[in-house]
Amino acid sequence: MENEKKPKVGIVGCGGRGYGVIRDVLIGLIPREISIAAVCDKYPDRASAAADLIGAADGAERPAEYTDYKELCDIVHPDALFVYSAWESHFDIAIYAMKKGIPVGFEVGGAYSIEKLWELCRTYEETGTPCMMLENCCYGECELMTLRMVREGVFGDIVHCSGGYHHDLRYEITGGIENRHYRLRNYVGRNCENYPTHELGPIAKILDINNGNRMLTLTSMASCSKGASAYAAKNMPKSIVARQNFAQGDVITTVIKCAAGQTITLTLDTTLPRTYTRAFTVRGTCGGYFGETDSIYIDDGRYHDFEFCGEKLWGNAAGYCDRYTHPIWQNYDPTGGHGGMDYLVTEAFLESVRNGSRPPIDVYDSASWAAVSVLSEQSISLGGMPVPIPDFTNGAWLCRDDIADAPDSCYGLDNKKIAKKYRKQ
């Protein structure tokens, strides 16, 4: 970056997620790759804490502080904007910045209306200003290794994928008043797959969604809501949250049908006691990856034997790393949050900003994945009725199967020909 102009970036949202990414990733990119010109949060103390953190970093100046993202965009006009704010604000902020010609990387979370997602796509098409959902799990080591194995045909024809967000968040949700956390109001007011993208993102890339395939229909069911209320009553009986009714079901199950015939199952499970997992699973005619046991099964005839014990293969995925580790993870010493995924997705966005190229998670990916929240809410309210998934590409998915416009990037996720570049001879 010594001979290149460093992007001047702005940051909107300095709560837990935003502050964590600043601390674990962005500060490490100063002064080599970026300068942080401004931070913004609706709570002034959060903006000040982030500005203090940045200002204390080597080679950094203390950024300007704002409580209004529009003022940040209008006055500072950064080269790129990172958005880590509450779910409800992501798309309004992205649209405003894109209209100002500012590329946007925004955090994950589902949408609240389909019309807002159409507006996001139209804004990109009218302005040419890119946006990228910062779905870090697309850059997970096991997800990328599985993507490579799929591209090389190891698992045969892919038939079904599943995964989800299995994370005990009862403390975070019920502490939303004290911690000023947006999850509380969402769990009180909505009943949907509110966080669909952690495994849908990697699965969509594996199934070539929007690039020769697309998601057609969705059906969702919600369990009753008991977990958050029980937790609050036990652990914070004097809080008003202990008397709160929660609309959000404890377990949401969503099934998606794709144009090429595959099915996808997503599960949201955040208000009952459990350990963390994304349960990433890919099933093909010749084998598959099973995230719950970190196992790879390749058909060698043993599975027809009733006596064969699959437990012997649990944890065997590490044995495939030498052969199938994705180039993005080859020689990568993980840094930053979430096992290094935060760093990779941040670098992927910044590369597209520097090169003026289409980001590896583009506006159509972002809209399609985020739409699941809205559509699951509709399906649940209709008793699990199927609902159609919009084609935000307006038919272009049919013409993109050769990925002719895929960015030539070391962070690219779409190019089906990439296997030829890294397949060992």
URGI-V543878 format. One record per pair of residues at least 4 apart in sequence whose C-alpha atoms are under 7 Angstrom apart, sorted by the first residue. I is the first residue (numbers start at 1). J is the second residue. If there is no record, write none. Layout:
i/j
I/J
I/J
This chain:
i/j
1/32
1/33
6/33
6/34
6/35
7/34
7/35
7/79
7/80
8/34
8/35
8/36
8/37
8/78
8/79
8/80
9/34
9/35
9/36
9/37
9/78
9/79
9/80
9/81
10/36
10/37
10/38
10/39
10/78
10/80
10/81
10/82
11/38
11/39
11/40
11/81
11/82
11/83
12/39
12/40
12/41
12/69
12/82
12/83
12/84
12/85
13/18
13/40
13/41
13/83
13/84
13/85
14/18
14/19
14/40
14/41
14/46
14/47
14/50
14/84
15/19
15/46
16/20
17/21
17/84
18/22
18/84
19/23
19/50
20/24
21/25
21/26
22/26
22/27
23/27
24/336
24/337
25/29
25/336
25/343
26/30
27/54
27/57
29/33
29/34
30/34
30/35
30/59
30/60
31/35
31/59
31/60
36/63
37/63
37/64
38/63
38/64
38/65
39/47
39/51
39/63
39/64
39/65
39/66
40/47
40/65
40/66
40/67
40/68
40/69
41/46
41/47
41/66
41/67
42/67
42/68
43/47
43/67
44/48
44/67
45/49
46/50
47/51
47/65
48/52
48/65
49/53
50/54
51/55
51/62
51/63
52/56
52/62
53/57
54/60
54/62
55/60
55/61
55/62
55/63
66/72
68/72
69/73
70/74
71/75
72/76
72/77
73/77
73/78
73/97
78/102
79/102
79/103
80/102
80/103
80/104
81/102
81/103
81/104
81/105
82/104
82/105
82/106
83/90
83/105
83/106
83/107
84/106
84/107
85/89
85/90
86/90
86/182
87/109
89/93
90/94
90/106
91/95
91/120
92/96
93/97
94/98
94/104
95/99
95/120
95/123
96/100
97/101
97/102
97/104
98/102
98/103
98/104
98/123
98/129
99/123
99/127
101/129
102/129
103/129
103/130
103/131
103/353
104/130
104/131
104/132
105/131
105/132
105/133
105/134
105/349
106/132
106/133
106/134
107/133
107/134
107/135
108/133
108/134
108/135
108/197
109/194
109/195
109/370
110/194
110/195
110/196
110/370
110/371
110/372
110/373
111/370
111/371
111/373
111/374
112/374
113/117
113/374
114/118
114/371
114/374
115/119
116/120
117/121
117/367
118/122
118/392
119/123
120/124
121/125
121/363
121/364
122/126
123/127
124/128
124/129
124/130
130/358
131/362
131/363
132/349
132/359
132/361
132/362
132/363
132/366
133/361
133/366
134/345
135/197
135/198
135/201
136/341
136/342
136/345
137/198
137/199
137/202
137/341
138/143
138/201
138/202
139/143
139/144
139/341
139/344
139/345
140/144
140/341
141/145
141/329
142/146
143/147
143/202
144/148
144/326
145/149
145/324
145/325
145/326
146/150
146/289
147/151
147/206
148/152
148/324
148/326
148/419
149/153
149/154
149/155
149/324
150/154
150/155
150/206
151/416
151/419
152/419
155/284
155/285
155/286
155/287
155/288
155/298
156/284
156/285
156/286
157/284
157/285
158/283
158/284
158/285
159/262
159/263
159/283
159/284
160/262
160/263
160/264
160/282
160/283
161/203
161/263
161/264
161/265
161/281
161/282
161/283
162/264
162/265
162/266
162/280
162/281
162/282
163/199
163/265
163/266
163/267
163/278
163/279
163/280
163/281
164/196
164/198
164/199
164/266
164/267
164/268
164/278
164/279
165/198
165/267
165/268
165/269
165/277
165/278
166/268
166/269
166/270
166/276
166/277
166/278
167/269
167/270
167/274
167/275
167/276
167/277
168/270
168/271
168/272
168/273
168/274
168/275
169/173
169/270
169/271
170/174
170/228
170/231
170/271
171/175
172/176
173/183
173/184
174/184
174/228
174/232
174/241
175/179
176/180
176/181
176/182
176/183
176/184
177/181
182/186
183/187
184/188
185/189
186/190
187/246
187/247
187/248
188/245
188/246
188/247
188/248
189/247
190/247
190/248
191/247
191/248
191/249
191/377
192/248
192/252
192/373
192/376
192/377
193/252
193/268
193/372
193/373
193/376
194/373
196/200
196/372
196/373
197/201
197/369
199/203
199/278
199/280
200/204
200/369
201/205
201/369
202/206
203/207
204/208
204/209
205/209
205/413
205/414
208/212
208/213
209/213
209/214
209/215
210/214
210/397
211/397
211/398
211/400
211/401
211/403
212/397
212/398
212/399
212/400
212/401
213/258
213/259
213/260
213/397
214/258
214/259
215/256
215/257
215/258
215/259
215/389
216/257
216/258
216/259
216/388
216/389
217/256
217/257
217/386
217/387
217/388
217/389
218/254
218/255
218/256
218/257
218/386
218/387
218/388
218/389
219/254
219/255
219/256
219/376
219/379
219/384
219/385
219/386
219/387
220/252
220/253
220/254
220/255
220/376
220/379
220/380
220/384
221/252
221/253
221/254
221/380
221/384
222/249
222/251
222/252
222/253
222/380
223/249
223/250
223/251
223/252
224/249
224/250
225/246
225/247
225/248
225/249
225/250
226/230
226/250
227/231
227/250
227/271
227/272
228/232
228/271
229/233
229/242
229/244
230/234
231/235
232/236
232/237
232/241
232/242
233/237
233/242
236/242
237/242
238/242
240/244
250/269
250/270
250/271
250/272
251/267
251/268
251/269
252/267
252/268
252/269
253/266
253/267
253/268
254/265
254/266
254/267
255/263
255/264
255/265
255/266
256/263
256/264
256/265
257/261
257/262
257/263
257/264
258/262
258/263
279/291
279/292
280/290
280/291
281/289
281/290
281/291
282/288
282/289
282/290
283/287
283/288
283/289
284/288
286/298
286/299
287/297
287/298
287/299
288/296
288/297
288/298
289/295
289/296
289/297
290/294
290/295
290/296
291/295
293/314
293/315
294/314
294/315
294/316
294/317
295/313
295/314
295/315
295/316
295/317
296/316
296/317
302/308
303/308
320/324
321/325
325/329
325/330
326/330
327/422
328/410
328/411
334/339
334/340
335/339
335/340
335/343
336/340
336/342
336/343
337/341
337/342
338/342
340/344
341/345
342/346
343/347
344/348
345/349
346/350
347/351
348/352
348/411
349/353
349/359
350/354
351/355
352/356
352/357
352/358
352/359
353/357
357/407
358/362
358/407
360/411
360/412
360/413
361/365
361/366
362/366
363/367
364/368
364/392
364/393
365/369
366/370
367/371
368/392
371/375
372/376
373/377
374/378
375/379
375/387
376/380
377/381
378/382
379/383
379/384
379/385
379/386
379/387
380/384
391/395
393/397
396/400
400/404
403/414
403/415
406/414
406/415
407/412
408/412
418/422
419/423
